[in-house]
Every structure is written in structure tokens, then in C-alpha cells.
Amino acid sequence: MAVKAKTKTKPAPAPQTAPPAATYPISSELEVRIRKRFPNPEGTFNLNVHFRALAGFTILFGASGAGKTTLLDCIAGLSDPDEGRIVVGGEDLYDSEKERNVAAWKRRIGYVHQDLALFPHLTAEENVAYGLHSLSATERTSRSREILARFRLDRLRDRRPAQISGGERQRVALARALVTEPRALLLDEPLAALDRPTKSSLVADLRKWNQDHRIPILFVTHDGEEVFALGDEVIMLDTGRIVAQGRPHEVMRAPRLETVAQLSGFENIFDATVVALHENRGTMTCRLGIGRVEKDAVELETPLVRAEVGSRLRVGVRAGDLLLATEKPRGLSARNVLPGTIQRLEQRDVIIAAMVDCGGAEFEVHLTLAARDALQLGPGKSVWVVVKTHSCHLMGM
């Protein structure tokens, strides 16, 4: 029987009073080229990035501590870089050479944190209108109600944050950020606490809003599923620098660097040596481990890449791409069927991570709770790990 293997939050500052909306170029571009150094418990952290974000969703992806929130704070004007330049729609918001640094409240950058910082004593409409104090009362009401209607909040406009659901509070925070007609929108994991249907509905409304306004949206997450669900482009950060950038499927599905593979969710990464090429079927055989003798080595048939016999590389496999069986599978197209023994099981939310010793390598395999129970898995149980050829990704050492 075989089965498919399957934060840092920061209080948001109080919104600043914004001047009346202005007309900006359609499809504004955000360009960021900054350096920032500051001490932390592990030593000095260096943020050093250069990228352009066009209208649409650009995902900032990376582990906690990669510099994502610091980067957003610099763009919003809440933190100053040491040097560099930040440009939106052709206007310099920050330029160290020109000694230009536009105040945060003048930048027209919308910013929504995971901690929404809604005023608990104000209604939904009053929260949304807070950034429009410079407008007349009539204009404030008109603009606020228009955005509330757009995000399906009209019936809740007289309710306070404690009287509405988490998803509705997220909508109010987003409406408050958008009512000032920002030139760019920064979202620092604001959807992390929402269930999938609520998140999908909110993002759909945001996409529809942006079809009319065409601004860059930087969306911070460390959730790989959100990258594919939301992103037009993904920028992967690691310890303050960009390690990969491109379309989500290009960056996440076929990483070329081990750092990117780890961030993309490749739980199994091994040293390997090419021992045979099979050009007629577009594959090659790799022996896991460096210098292992044949009798105790694990070999995998992987996609063929430009490499010679004896070349050293790295093989990455996602834990969710593996199959686990309690009887040796027969009739499968998979070329890699490895006998092993379960060392331990770890429950991670609704997923079971099985650590399987296959002799020369230990694999992490992800299963559902139901699969664990159906297969009666436990430490010491003999199993077979099935590794499909196309699930193996090759990277340089």
C-alpha cells in the first residue's frame, strides 16, 4: 500500500495624516537600491538590496530575520538606510547623494502590518478616514464610504474592531491604507492569521482594485504556498541580500542554489556524485554522499544535466514529493525505490514528518495524519521510500 507523501510581528505605527490624493503615472515603478547596517545579537546585520518592482504583486520571501520588515520600513520612511536611493513613479523618496529624505507621511506609501493597529475606539469608517484629515468632511465621507463599499464593508462601517471578525479587520486595515491613493503598497504578512477562503477573497478584491490603480505591491511572507497563489514576481531574501528573483515557478520549483532550495522548502538536500549517464532516457545516476563505496551507498536516478561522470553536485527533494509504502511497490514507473527504517515521527500541525534511514541517507517524508494511522507507522517499522526522477533537483555544490 502506498500513499502520497505529502513571526516576527512588529506593532504598526499610527497612521499619519495624508494630503489630498494626487494623480500619478499609470503603472508606477518602485526602484530600491539601499544599504543599511545595524547590530543585532548575532553581530552586525547588513541589508544590501537592489531591485525594481512593477505594478502587481511582488513577493518578498525569506526566513525570519532575512531583512524583509527592515526593507519595508526603509521604503515607508520609518527607518533610514545608510546609503542608496528609493524611487517611486520617477520621484526620489530617498537619495543619500542628494541628501534627500521625504518624510514618511508625505511619501504616499500604504503600509499594512500583521499587527493591524486599528484604533479600538473608532468605527470602521472612522479608522479608514483617519488619514484624510486634510480633506473636507464631505470629501472624507465620500472617499471612505467608496473604499468601504469596494471592500464589502458598507454594512460594518459603524462597528468597532472588536465587533467584527479577523478577516473584516484585515479589510478595514487594507481600506485605510488604500483610501489615500498610495503610489505603492507594503504588506507585511497581514494575512497570516486568516483561513484560506478568507485570504483568497481578500486578495481577489485587492487584485481587482489594482487593475484600476496599477501600483507596485510588495507582499512579505515566509509561506511558500502564498508565493504561488499571489505572486507575479518573487524576490528571495537571505541574511539581508537577494539570492534569487524571478517568476515564482522559476525560483521556487527549480532552485539552482542550495540557499534558495532550503528557503523554497526542499527538506532533503544531499551531496552527490554522478556515477552514470543515461542519455537515451534523459537521466543520470547519482550516488548520495561523497566518497561512499558502492555497497553502502544510496543511488538515485535523476534528470540529466550537463555533468560528467565523477562530477560532484547537490540533489534536493521535497519531503512532500516522496511516497512511502509498507510493502515493496510493484508496477510503479518510479525508478527509485529505497528500503528503509523509520527512525522517528514528528507531528507538525496537520502533517507528520517521518525520518527514514535508507542506509546511506536519511530522508524526511511528509504524510497526513490519516496516512500514518492507515499504515500503522512507528519507529523501527520497515518501509520503502519512492523517489520519482522528476522530483530530484540538481544544484551546484
PATORZA-137177 format. One record per residue (C-alpha): residue in one letter; y, z, x negated. Coordinates in pm, whole numbers, padded with zeros to 5 digits, always signed. Layout:
PATORZA-137177
aYZX ...
END
This chain:
PATORZA-137177
m+00000+00000+00000 a+00338-00093-00146 v+00686-00008-00031 k+01030-00136-00125 a+01196+00087-00374 k+01500+00105-00260 t+03559+01317-00664 k+03826+01359-00816 t+04082+01412-00547 k+04449+01472-00601 p+04698+01603-00349 a+04927+01322-00244 p+05299+01377-00284 a+05510+01398+00027 p+05621+01051+00135 q+05968+00955+00021 t+06238+00815+00243 a+06245+00438+00202 p+06531+00194+00258 p+06500-00074+00525 a+06235-00336+00470 a+06340-00644+00281 t+06199-00993+00267 y+05963-01053-00027 p+05790-01363-00157 i+05470-01452+00021 s+05158-01378-00182 s+05322-01135-00424 e+05151-01079-00755 l+05117-00747-00931 e+05102-00752-01311 v+05032-00437-01509 r+05035-00404-01887 i+05066-00041-01990 r+04956+00220-02240 k+04951+00591-02172 r+04820+00874-02390 f+04773+01233-02286 p+04549+01524-02389 n+04252+01642-02187 p+03973+01896-02250 e+03767+01637-02441 g+04057+01522-02660 t+04327+01260-02618 f+04277+01016-02331 n+04410+00663-02384 l+04483+00436-02089 n+04530+00080-02212 v+04511-00195-01950 h+04645-00542-01878 f+04562-00728-01557 r+04704-00931-01269 a+04622-00867-00903 l+04689-01133-00640 a+04720-01085-00265 g+04399-00939-00126 f+04162-00663-00230 t+04121-00587-00600 i+03870-00309-00656 l+03925-00058-00938 f+03572+00059-01011 g+03451+00319-01255 a+03317+00668-01304 s+03529+00980-01257 g+03764+01018-01550 a+03788+00645-01620 g+04164+00645-01555 k+04178+00493-01206 t+04407+00750-01045 t+04628+00771-01355 l+04671+00395-01338 l+04774+00410-00971 d+05018+00693-01042 c+05186+00481-01310 i+05217+00182-01075 a+05359+00401-00798 g+05613+00562-01034 l+05463+00911-01010 s+05375+00908-01379 d+05545+00725-01665 p+05350+00511-01914 d+05428+00543-02283 e+05498+00172-02305 g+05440-00155-02127 r+05551-00339-01815 i+05480-00330-01440 v+05594-00626-01228 v+05563-00686-00852 g+05675-01010-00692 g+05868-01106-01005 e+06067-00779-01022 d+06027-00535-01310 l+05945-00189-01184 y+05889-00057-01533 d+05967-00213-01869 s+05970+00004-02180 e+06150-00259-02389 k+06431-00297-02136 e+06431+00078-02069 r+06390+00005-01700 n+06208+00250-01475 v+06262+00212-01099 a+06236+00538-00906 a+05916+00582-00706 w+06090+00581-00368 k+06262+00251-00448 r+05951+00064-00561 r+05816-00013-00212 i+05461+00063-00321 g+05238+00202-00045 y+05005+00477-00168 v+04723+00644+00027 h+04519+00921-00137 q+04183+01060-00035 d+04383+01371+00046 l+04597+01207+00313 a+04882+01464+00303 l+04973+01416+00667 f+05224+01671+00790 p+05022+01901+01020 h+05325+01998+01233 l+05424+01635+01306 t+05270+01399+01558 a+05106+01074+01452 e+05424+00883+01541 e+05646+01129+01353 n+05423+01108+01045 v+05442+00729+01048 a+05820+00729+01100 y+05884+00980+00821 g+05954+00713+00561 l+06206+00532+00782 h+06481+00794+00793 s+06745+00549+00674 l+06696+00332+00985 s+06844+00389+01328 a+06640+00591+01575 t+06575+00278+01780 e+06450+00084+01479 r+06235+00375+01361 t+06070+00399+01702 s+06019+00023+01727 r+05865-00013+01381 s+05647+00297+01415 r+05507+00200+01753 e+05440-00154+01639 i+05227-00042+01345 l+05056+00227+01554 a+04956-00039+01806 r+04835-00268+01531 f+04601+00002+01404 r+04495+00102+01757 l+04671+00437+01757 d+04913+00395+02050 r+04732+00644+02273 l+04734+00905+01993 r+05098+00883+01891 d+05186+01225+02041 r+04892+01408+01883 r+04900+01609+01564 p+04650+01553+01277 a+04431+01848+01383 q+04389+01689+01726 i+04244+01357+01608 s+03930+01250+01421 g+03896+01187+01048 g+03894+00810+01097 e+04205+00831+01313 r+04383+01040+01049 q+04296+00771+00795 r+04454+00512+01023 v+04771+00721+01058 a+04797+00758+00678 l+04749+00385+00633 a+05004+00303+00905 r+05253+00537+00735 a+05207+00353+00406 l+05244+00008+00565 v+05534+00070+00804 t+05784+00039+00518 e+05659-00316+00443 p+05534-00241+00088 r+05503-00510-00176 a+05169-00365-00292 l+04928-00108-00153 l+04736+00151-00358 l+04429+00313-00201 d+04273+00599-00399 e+03932+00647-00235 p+04086+00708+00108 l+03770+00604+00292 a+03520+00818+00100 a+03463+01067+00384 l+03418+00807+00660 d+03094+00675+00802 r+03017+00308+00754 p+03113+00179+01103 t+03448+00364+01095 k+03518+00241+00744 s+03429-00119+00833 s+03652-00114+01140 l+03950+00024+00948 v+03910-00224+00663 a+03884-00511+00912 d+04219-00408+01062 l+04372-00382+00715 r+04245-00728+00623 k+04395-00868+00944 w+04730-00702+00864 n+04724-00851+00515 q+04665-01202+00643 d+05023-01188+00767 h+05178-00994+00478 r+04982-01121+00174 i+05025-00831-00068 p+04802-00707-00352 i+04583-00413-00251 l+04431-00200-00528 f+04135-00008-00391 v+03984+00267-00607 t+03617+00352-00564 h+03308+00454-00759 d+03080+00336-00477 g+02902+00013-00571 e+02844-00082-00207 e+03218-00075-00138 v+03276-00320-00423 f+03069-00588-00250 a+03187-00501+00101 l+03560-00502+00028 g+03647-00674-00295 d+03784-01020-00364 e+03807-00918-00730 v+03675-00618-00922 i+03821-00455-01233 m+03580-00218-01404 l+03736+00070-01597 d+03565+00288-01856 t+03749+00560-02051 g+04087+00404-01991 r+04011+00040-02068 i+03896-00264-01874 v+03537-00352-01965 a+03481-00626-01705 q+03678-00823-01447 g+03588-01099-01202 r+03424-01169-00869 p+03203-00877-00758 h+02875-01067-00781 e+02963-01190-01130 v+03048-00845-01264 m+02802-00625-01076 r+02491-00839-01034 a+02462-00981-01386 p+02635-00747-01632 r+02649-00860-01994 l+02743-00522-02139 e+02541-00203-02120 t+02851-00003-02022 v+02902-00234-01725 a+02533-00214-01634 q+02546+00165-01626 l+02855+00166-01406 s+02701-00101-01182 g+02401+00117-01105 f+02132-00001-01347 e+01937+00323-01382 n+01673+00174-01615 i+01801+00031-01945 f+01565-00023-02239 d+01572-00152-02594 a+01350-00459-02612 t+01217-00724-02849 v+01141-01083-02748 v+00772-01148-02822 a+00708-01480-02642 l+00896-01765-02473 h+00758-01947-02165 e+00997-02238-02129 n+00771-02421-01881 r+00826-02147-01622 g+01170-02031-01734 t+01069-01686-01851 m+01000-01487-02164 t+00807-01173-02253 c+00994-00870-02387 r+00834-00562-02540 l+01018-00247-02446 g+01115-00021-02734 i+01199-00124-03089 g+00915-00129-03338 r+00641-00026-03093 v+00292-00151-03171 e+00122-00365-02912 k-00137-00108-02798 d+00120+00146-02667 a+00400-00091-02567 v+00518-00188-02220 e+00585-00560-02184 l+00794-00726-01913 e+00825-01091-01822 t+01198-01156-01778 p+01420-01456-01709 l+01455-01690-02007 v+01777-01661-02205 r+01892-01813-02532 a+01695-01598-02771 e+01429-01643-03036 v+01104-01455-03080 g+01191-01133-03261 s+01540-01109-03111 r+01649-00765-03001 l+01827-00709-02674 r+01853-00470-02380 v+01675-00500-02045 g+01827-00342-01735 v+01655-00291-01398 r+01799-00122-01089 a+01587+00162-00954 g+01625+00020-00604 d+01480-00317-00709 l+01142-00171-00803 l+00829-00144-00587 l+00589+00149-00603 a+00222+00135-00498 t-00063+00385-00492 e-00323+00109-00524 k-00307-00181-00767 p-00136-00463-00575 r-00320-00791-00536 g-00184-01129-00438 l+00176-01049-00537 s+00392-01313-00705 a+00540-01045-00933 r+00418-01084-01291 n+00491-00726-01397 v+00256-00463-01253 l+00260-00148-01465 p+00024+00151-01427 g+00195+00488-01448 t+00204+00853-01354 i+00473+01031-01154 q+00638+01295-01371 r+00877+01437-01113 l+01057+01364-00786 e+01427+01433-00726 q+01588+01421-00383 r+01940+01274-00385 d+02080+01283-00035 v+01850+01048+00163 i+01695+00886-00146 i+01401+01008-00353 a+01417+00928-00726 a+01067+00907-00872 m+01038+00931-01252 v+00729+00733-01353 d+00579+00740-01703 c+00431+00398-01778 g+00315+00490-02127 g+00573+00322-02345 a+00862+00362-02098 e+00975+00586-01813 f+01110+00413-01502 e+01327+00560-01230 v+01224+00424-00889 h+01418+00487-00567 l+01230+00545-00242 t+01309+00658+00109 l+01200+00999+00235 a+00956+00825+00468 a+00802+00628+00181 r+00747+00945-00022 d+00568+01109+00268 a+00365+00800+00362 l+00239+00756+00006 q+00186+01132-00039 l+00367+01120-00372 g+00394+01411-00609 p+00389+01495-00981 g+00072+01377-01154 k-00004+01104-00897 s-00122+00772-01041 v+00085+00476-00921 w+00175+00118-01006 v+00532+00005-01066 v+00604-00355-00967 v+00895-00517-01154 k+00997-00858-01029 t+01102-01100-01301 h+01439-01180-01144 s+01518-00806-01123 c+01532-00784-01505 h+01879-00839-01650 l+01922-00915-02019 m+02212-00782-02227 g+02310-00777-02591 m+02230-00470-02800 
END
